[in-house]
Amino acid sequence: MFLTALTFVLIDFLRLHINPLKSIFIILFGSLLRKKEFSSLTGGSYLMLASFVNMLIFEDRGIFMASIAFLAVGDTMAALVGLTHGRTKIFTLRKTLEGMIACFLSCALISYILSILPNINLPLKIGLIGASIATIIEIIPLEVNDNVLIPLVSAIGMQIFKAILI
């Protein structure tokens, strides 16, 4: 995981500082980038960094898997549903109630699936707590990239509640 995260960040760093690489990257992936990603790290780099950090911190496979899936699936569903069907704006012009609901429901589904898988010790109630935390982090307007915060904060929350409740 370290090598994968390092590779993503290194490619992003080189892309940002070497113009010929930047041009090639934009030709290949420009349609997938958000405006701010043209001049900063991409969401993929943040995902890899968050995955590496969570893997180091959290020994519990269920919590690790859930926290990364909340980002990969929940954040994506929030964006897709929010952009295509979002009508009820909350907090900012970019976030919608419909996107928030899609985020929570997809994270809740992830929690359910992980709770029934063998050898994954993630009780459904702990997963749902993590799903709620991930959804809150996704929806509130923060300066820190949510690709880092969603997995980290949801994993911390699940770890704390697992220790308290189980």
PESUL-V446164 format. One record per run of one state. SS is the DSSP state (H for helix, E for strand, - for the rest). FROM is the first residue (numbers start at 1). TO is the last residue. If there is no record, write none. Layout:
[[SS:FROM:TO] [SS:FROM:TO]]
//
This chain:
[[-:1:1] [H:2:17] [-:18:18] [H:19:32] [-:33:34] [H:35:38] [-:39:42] [H:43:57] [-:58:60] [H:61:85] [-:86:88] [E:89:89] [-:90:95] [E:96:96] [H:97:116] [-:117:123] [H:124:139] [-:140:145] [H:146:165] [-:166:166]]
//
